[in-house]
Amino acid sequence: MLMLGGGGGIPARLVRTTMPWLVLVPVAFRLAMLVQALWVAGLGSSLLWTFVALHLVPNVVAAVWIFRWSAAGARLVPLVDSVFAVLFVLGAAPFAQDTAITSITWTHLMGTVMVWTLLRGATAGALAVGAAVLTHTLLDPASSLGLLLTLGTALVVSLAVAGLVGASMRFAVGFGEQQGRAAERERHRRDVHDTVLQVMESFAIPAPADELDPAASLDRVRRTARAQAMRIRISLEHESAAGIGLHQRLRLLAAEMAAEGLRVEVVVQDDAAPELSEEASLALHDSAREALRNVVKHSGTRRAVVSIEEIGGGVSLTVRDHGAGFDVGARRRGFGLENSIIARMAEIGGFARIESSPGLGTRVVLLAPSVLSLPVG
């Protein structure tokens, strides 16, 4: 088992994903030490270069194996590497007096110890050290102590690397959880604002029909309350709207707004059928809903148009009304504009633009990429 903390707060999937890449640590170590050995030995003989080539084979195979088969290949790497290490040591035994060949052999064994330690843990690494020293003692007893110290160093370094990686993973997981909780809190605040708060505020807006036909006004309030209660219930029960296209979402939104007295016309340019991710489609829908609720509360008009069209690399959605409008530069952005529209679109790599002038209505332009792109930072 990888020595990353024994699963202490680290998801098993993350550990399995990291394990193959750790094989590249001993591969890089072997290659670096090989360069040093060749630097000391100079050009050397053809025999030396034969061992250099044999030394490179398992490292290249291990790297290719990891990149091609990932975690599945990582399980077999220690066994294959050990078999090759034994053959390599036996082949180098007759040339023990050649310091360059001995240096390459020991470097290879250090890499084998690192592979076992990083992929199977400290116990496996210690057993690999013992097996290597025992085998070497039978061939060259005089240098067994030096090899033991060398491989012991490799074991300690491997444990330090595993500990560092484990600590980094714990930090990443903790940071991710913290960011996730913050995002969930923000999503909850946004949902409350976009549903409960907006509906309550719409109830508080006086309308001429309140005096002319109080029964009809009361019926409208009840229908809106029922619709929002059903929406909240669905949300609490985690029923997903996955599989519903953006066009259908917007038509359902138009029906929802009609219950609040706003007539919404949905216009699809050139019968566009954009391919959007679930996240992008939901962001467009929710941002458009917030813009339409602002029409209900502030515009003084009971009509709005929602148009959608495909553009290069994404989808553009526009919410337009010919109501009172406002001075964009002079008015401070509220929670709805800043969080429920602008920030929501930024989260999927899109953007929102609000255009308005007093007496000329308001236009909200939303752009979502066809491929989800998370913002950096």
Secondary structure as UniProt FT lines:
FT   TURN            3..7
FT   HELIX           12..22
FT   HELIX           24..41
FT   TURN            42..43
FT   HELIX           46..74
FT   TURN            75..76
FT   HELIX           77..92
FT   HELIX           93..95
FT   TURN            96..97
FT   HELIX           99..120
FT   HELIX           122..139
FT   HELIX           141..143
FT   HELIX           144..192
FT   HELIX           193..197
FT   HELIX           198..204
FT   HELIX           209..212
FT   HELIX           214..236
FT   TURN            237..238
FT   TURN            242..243
FT   HELIX           246..258
FT   TURN            259..261
FT   STRAND          263..268
FT   HELIX           269..271
FT   HELIX           278..294
FT   HELIX           295..299
FT   STRAND          303..311
FT   TURN            312..313
FT   STRAND          314..321
FT   TURN            328..330
FT   HELIX           336..343
FT   HELIX           344..346
FT   TURN            347..349
FT   STRAND          351..356
FT   TURN            358..359
FT   STRAND          362..369
//
